[in-house]
Amino acid sequence: MERRELETRGYLVTPGFIDLHAHLREPGFEDSETIASGARAALRGGFTTICAMPNTEPAIDSPGLVAEVITRGRAAAAARVLPIATITRGRAGRELADLMELSAAGAIAFSDDGAPVDDARLFRHALEYARTRDLLIIEHAQDMALSAKGVMNEGVVSARLGLPGNPAAAEEAAVTRDVAIAEMTGARLHLTHISTRGAIASIRDAKSRGIRVTCDVTPHHLALTDEWVGGSREFAWEREAPRTRVETAALGRSSDSERERARFERAEPPAATPHAPRQTPYDSSTKVNPPLRGLSDVRALWEGLADGTVDAIATDHAPHASVKKDVEFDQAASGISGLETALSLVLGGVAAGWADRDTVIRALTTAPAAILGIPVRDDDWIAIDPEAEWTVTAEALVSMGKNTPLMGRTLRGRVVYAVVGREVRYEGGLRGATPVGSR
């Protein structure tokens, strides 16, 4: 089917999405996901290209393992799979991997994601090494001493639930350090899954000073707050009346971030709404790293997206076998299975007026391509039905990871057609012809 025909039927046709950050778990954790199952799930979410993170077992730190990821990705015949290799050998944070050799084997970027490169001197050397060939370093910004054993966002909700908190300062201190080292070295640095108001402010400042830093945010950090750990199932935009874009921009310019944070956070859990019934607290499907933050932080992410501080939206798709999630909250693995729900979540924010659709689409297509230094391919494209409603169920998800707090929720917006390299690789949910302008 041609693009024009799909547009005539009323579908939104866009370039295929590019995900900078997905955990495909292979090799080593095939009970949670495989490259093939993850690549198929990606197509359902509109992602025609996904970057596979290297925190596997063994970690992707050798040319042979990079080549294996590429081979298995091609064999899946679904979304394109680009391997990210480790910054340090074995992701142990003690010795640099051979970035040049890994790049020659096909690694698109380098990250020890799942943990930061905690040693500042070693991180400096990684950036200096990468700069010689303009390679991309992707950093998980977290001060491990500050975050300690925190399992959710530190704040009024963690206090109410009696759970150890991971403070916003743990991310913000790490971002400050990483930006300073990027400025010192002149290397390209991408900060992934940014989640706090203070981190956004630091990155905004860094960009204004010409530092070569980019960042992404996740759909779950854009849509969910730490109240979800306490049982709420209200999306962030359901917790307050929609603002105009003018009001949003004004809020983004506010210098008193702590006052804004305090104004947004609530000491009492929000009341349930008919479309968002409360669930039992301590649901381990809400445990993620970095943790779900407060409403003020969520707002700041959208503001950053609107003003260009945030470059891209990346899923941080983190599927887990049920045995790793069906345990007590503090013992559960961190992560949300997000490839298939990402589009619906960000379209929810668009519908609430928190960003315009073009900004969101750009953050899923041209922006991640620019960060990776790859073209937006004309032969990779998708068709979206923005009004299609679907219910998140285990059966509806192609990913082997069913760990999502969205289970049972009815969402709006679905990919119905995906083309990769001019080959139709996904088709589902196409409706009859609807004249343009009638919907």
C-alpha positions in Angstrom: 0.0 0.0 0.0 1.4 3.4 -0.9 1.8 6.3 1.5 -0.6 8.5 -0.4 -3.4 6.0 -0.1 -2.9 5.7 3.6 -3.0 9.4 4.0 -6.1 9.6 1.9 -7.7 7.1 4.4 -6.9 9.5 7.2 -3.8 8.0 8.7 -0.8 10.0 9.8 2.2 8.8 7.8 5.7 9.6 9.2 9.3 8.4 8.9 9.9 5.3 11.0 10.8 6.1 14.6 14.3 5.6 15.9 14.8 4.4 19.5 18.2 5.4 21.0 17.8 3.1 24.0 16.3 -0.4 24.1 17.3 -3.5 26.1 17.0 -6.6 24.0 18.5 -8.8 26.7 20.3 -11.1 24.2 22.8 -12.7 24.9 22.3 -14.0 28.4 18.7 -13.0 29.4 16.6 -14.6 26.7 13.9 -15.4 29.3 13.1 -11.7 29.3 13.5 -10.8 25.6 15.4 -11.8 22.5 16.7 -9.6 19.6 14.0 -11.1 17.4 11.1 -10.5 19.8 12.2 -7.0 20.7 12.6 -6.1 17.0 9.1 -7.3 16.3 7.7 -5.4 19.3 9.5 -2.3 18.0 7.6 -2.4 14.8 4.3 -2.5 16.7 5.3 0.7 18.4 6.4 2.4 15.1 10.2 2.0 15.6 11.9 0.9 12.4 15.3 1.3 14.0 16.3 0.5 17.6 19.7 0.7 19.4 20.4 -2.3 21.5 22.0 -1.5 24.9 25.1 -3.6 25.9 24.2 -4.6 29.4 23.8 -8.3 28.4 25.7 -11.4 29.7 28.3 -11.2 28.4 28.3 -7.5 27.9 28.8 -6.2 24.3 32.5 -5.3 24.7 34.2 -7.2 21.8 33.9 -7.0 18.0 32.6 -10.6 17.8 29.7 -9.8 20.1 28.9 -6.6 18.1 28.9 -8.7 14.9 26.6 -11.2 16.6 24.0 -8.6 17.5 24.1 -7.3 13.9 23.6 -10.8 12.5 20.7 -11.7 14.8 19.1 -8.3 14.1 19.2 -8.9 10.4 17.8 -12.4 10.8 14.8 -11.1 12.7 13.6 -9.3 9.6 11.8 -6.8 11.7 13.1 -3.4 12.9 16.7 -2.5 12.2 19.0 -3.3 15.2 22.0 -1.1 15.8 24.4 -2.3 18.5 25.7 -0.1 21.3 28.9 -1.3 22.8 30.3 -0.8 26.3 32.5 2.1 27.4 34.4 -0.1 29.8 35.4 -3.8 29.6 32.6 -5.9 31.0 30.8 -2.7 32.1 33.0 -3.0 35.2 34.0 0.6 35.2 37.7 -0.1 35.6 39.3 -0.2 32.1 38.2 1.3 28.8 37.0 -1.0 26.1 38.6 -0.6 22.6 36.2 1.9 21.3 37.9 2.2 17.9 37.8 -1.6 17.3 34.2 -1.8 18.4 33.2 1.1 16.1 34.9 -0.6 13.2 32.9 -3.7 13.9 29.6 -1.7 13.7 28.9 -0.3 17.2 26.8 2.9 16.7 27.7 4.4 20.1 29.1 3.5 23.5 27.4 3.2 27.0 27.7 1.3 30.3 24.0 1.9 30.7 22.4 0.4 33.8 25.2 2.1 35.7 27.3 5.3 35.2 31.0 5.4 34.6 31.5 6.3 38.2 35.3 7.1 38.0 35.5 10.7 36.7 39.0 10.3 35.5 38.1 7.2 33.5 35.1 9.0 32.1 37.3 11.8 31.0 39.6 9.4 29.2 36.6 7.8 27.5 35.4 11.2 26.2 38.9 12.1 25.1 39.3 8.8 23.3 35.9 9.1 21.6 36.6 12.6 20.5 39.5 11.5 18.3 37.0 9.8 16.0 33.9 11.8 17.0 32.3 8.8 18.5 29.2 9.1 20.6 29.2 8.4 24.4 25.8 7.8 26.0 25.9 8.2 29.8 23.5 7.0 32.5 23.8 10.0 34.8 23.6 8.8 38.4 25.6 9.6 41.5 25.7 6.1 43.0 26.7 7.4 46.5 23.8 9.8 46.6 21.2 7.3 45.2 22.5 4.6 47.5 19.8 2.0 48.0 16.9 4.2 46.9 14.2 2.3 45.1 11.9 5.2 44.1 11.9 8.9 43.9 12.7 10.6 47.2 9.8 12.8 48.3 6.5 12.9 50.0 5.3 9.7 48.3 8.4 7.6 49.3 8.0 9.0 52.9 4.3 7.9 52.9 5.1 4.5 51.6 8.2 4.0 53.8 10.4 3.2 50.9 14.1 4.4 50.6 14.3 7.3 48.2 16.6 8.1 45.3 16.9 11.9 45.3 16.7 14.1 42.3 20.1 15.4 43.4 21.7 12.0 42.5 20.9 12.7 38.8 21.5 16.4 38.9 25.0 16.1 40.5 26.0 13.5 37.9 24.7 15.6 35.1 26.7 18.6 36.4 29.9 16.4 36.5 29.3 14.9 33.1 28.6 18.3 31.4 31.8 19.7 33.0 33.9 16.8 31.6 32.3 17.1 28.2 33.1 20.8 28.2 36.7 20.0 29.2 37.2 17.4 26.4 35.1 18.9 23.6 33.6 15.4 23.0 30.0 14.5 22.1 28.0 13.4 25.1 24.5 12.1 25.1 22.7 11.9 28.5 20.0 9.3 28.5 16.6 9.0 30.4 16.8 12.4 32.0 14.1 12.7 34.7 14.5 15.8 36.9 13.8 19.5 36.6 17.3 20.4 37.8 19.0 18.1 35.2 17.0 19.8 32.5 18.1 23.2 33.7 21.7 22.1 33.7 21.5 20.8 30.2 19.7 23.9 29.0 22.6 26.0 30.4 25.2 23.7 28.8 23.6 24.0 25.4 23.5 27.8 25.7 27.3 27.7 26.3 27.9 25.6 23.2 28.8 22.4 25.0 28.2 19.3 22.7 25.6 17.7 24.9 22.3 16.1 23.9 19.7 14.3 25.9 16.6 12.1 25.8 13.6 11.4 28.0 11.4 8.4 28.2 7.6 8.1 27.5 7.1 6.8 31.1 8.9 9.7 32.6 6.7 12.0 30.4 3.5 10.4 31.4 3.7 8.8 34.9 4.6 10.3 38.3 5.8 8.7 41.5 2.2 8.6 42.7 1.9 5.5 40.5 4.1 3.7 43.0 1.5 4.6 45.6 -1.3 3.2 43.5 -2.5 6.1 41.4 -3.2 5.5 37.8 -3.6 9.1 36.7 -1.4 10.3 33.9 0.5 13.5 34.7 -1.9 15.6 32.5 -4.9 14.2 34.3 -3.6 15.6 37.6 -4.0 19.3 36.6 -6.0 21.4 34.2 -4.3 21.8 30.8 -2.2 24.9 30.4 -1.7 26.9 27.2 1.6 26.6 25.5 2.3 30.2 26.6 1.8 29.3 30.2 4.0 26.3 29.8 6.8 28.4 28.3 6.6 30.8 31.1 6.8 28.1 33.7 9.9 26.7 31.9 11.6 30.1 32.4 10.9 30.2 36.1 14.2 30.4 38.1 12.6 29.2 41.3 12.6 25.5 40.6 12.2 24.4 44.2 9.1 26.5 44.6 7.7 25.1 41.5 8.5 21.5 42.7 6.8 22.2 46.0 3.8 23.7 44.4 3.2 20.7 42.2 3.9 17.9 44.7 1.1 16.7 47.0 1.4 15.3 50.4 -1.8 13.2 49.9 -2.5 10.8 47.1 -4.7 12.1 44.3 -8.2 10.9 44.2 -9.0 8.2 41.6 -10.9 9.3 38.4 -13.3 7.0 36.6 -10.9 6.4 33.8 -7.9 5.9 36.1 -8.9 3.6 39.0 -6.4 3.3 41.9 -4.3 0.1 42.2 -2.6 -1.5 45.1 0.5 0.4 46.2 4.0 -1.1 45.8 3.3 -2.5 42.3 6.8 -3.5 41.1 5.9 -2.7 37.5 6.3 0.9 38.5 9.9 0.4 39.6 12.3 1.9 37.1 15.7 3.5 37.1 15.8 6.5 37.1 12.6 6.4 39.2 9.3 8.0 38.3 9.5 11.5 39.6 7.1 14.2 40.8 4.7 16.3 38.7 7.1 19.3 38.7 9.8 17.1 37.1 7.4 15.7 34.5 6.4 19.2 33.6 10.0 20.2 33.2 10.6 17.4 30.8 7.8 18.6 28.5 9.0 22.1 28.8 12.5 20.9 27.7 11.0 19.1 24.8 9.1 22.2 23.7 12.1 24.5 23.9 14.7 22.1 22.4 16.6 21.3 25.6 15.4 17.7 25.2 16.4 16.4 21.8 14.8 13.0 21.7 12.3 10.6 23.1 13.8 7.1 23.8 11.9 4.2 25.3 14.4 2.6 27.7 12.5 -0.5 26.9 13.4 -2.8 29.7 11.6 -6.2 29.6 11.9 -8.6 32.4 10.8 -12.2 33.0 8.0 -12.4 35.6 10.2 -14.0 38.2 12.2 -10.8 38.3 9.2 -8.6 38.9 6.8 -10.7 40.9 8.6 -10.1 44.1 8.6 -7.4 46.8 9.1 -3.9 45.5 12.6 -3.3 46.9 13.7 -6.7 45.5 12.3 -6.3 42.0 14.3 -5.5 38.9 14.0 -2.0 37.6 12.4 -1.4 34.2 9.3 -1.0 32.1 8.5 -2.8 28.9 7.9 0.3 26.7 8.3 -0.2 22.9 4.6 -0.8 22.2 3.1 1.8 24.5 5.5 4.7 23.8 3.4 6.3 21.0 0.2 6.2 22.9 1.8 7.9 26.0 3.3 10.8 24.1 0.2 11.3 22.1 -1.7 11.6 25.4 0.6 14.6 26.3 0.0 16.1 22.8 -3.8 15.8 23.3 -3.5 17.5 26.6 -1.7 20.4 25.0 1.7 19.8 26.6 3.5 19.7 23.3 2.6 19.8 19.6 2.6 16.7 17.5 5.4 17.9 15.2 7.7 18.3 18.2 7.0 14.8 19.4 7.4 13.3 15.9 10.7 15.1 15.5 11.9 13.8 18.8 11.2 10.3 17.6 12.7 10.6 14.1 15.0 13.3 12.8 16.4 14.2 16.3 17.7 10.7 17.2 19.0 10.2 13.7 21.0 13.4 14.0 22.4 12.3 17.4 23.5 9.0 15.9 24.8 10.6 12.7 22.6 8.5 10.5 20.1 9.5 7.8 16.4 9.4 8.1 15.7 6.8 5.5 13.0 7.4 2.9 12.3 3.7 2.7 11.5 3.3 6.4 8.1 4.7 7.3 5.0 4.1 9.3 1.2 4.8 9.3 -0.5 5.8 12.6 -4.1 5.8 13.5 -4.1 8.6 16.2 -7.7 7.9 17.2 -7.5 4.1 17.5 -8.2 2.8 21.0 -6.6 -0.3 22.3 -6.3 -2.0 25.7 -2.9 -3.0 27.1 -3.0 -6.8 27.9 -0.4 -9.4 28.0 -1.8 -10.9 24.9 -1.7 -7.6 23.0 2.0 -7.1 23.7 4.5 -8.8 21.3 7.4 -8.2 23.6 8.2 -11.1 26.0 8.3 -8.5 28.7 4.8 -7.9 30.1 6.1 -5.7 32.9 4.1 -2.5 32.5 1.9 -0.6 34.9 -0.3 0.3 32.0 -1.8 -3.2 32.0 -5.5 -3.0 31.6 -5.5 0.7 30.6 -7.2 1.7 27.3 -4.9 3.9 25.3 -5.3 6.0 22.1 -3.0 5.9 19.1 -1.7 2.9 17.3 0.7 2.0 14.5 -1.1 0.1 11.7 1.5 -0.2 9.0 5.3 -0.3 9.1 7.7 -0.4 6.2 11.4 -1.1 6.5 13.6 -0.9 3.4 10.5 -0.7 1.2 9.3 -4.0 2.7 6.1 -4.2 4.6 7.0 -5.7 7.9 4.0 -5.0 10.0 0.3 -4.5 9.1 -2.5 -4.6 11.5 -5.7 -2.7 12.4 -6.2 -1.0 9.1 -9.8 0.2 8.8 -11.9 1.0 5.8 -11.4 4.2 3.7 -12.2 7.4 5.6 -12.1 10.6 3.6 -9.5 13.1 4.8 -11.0 15.8 7.1 -13.9 13.6 8.2 -12.3 12.4 11.4 
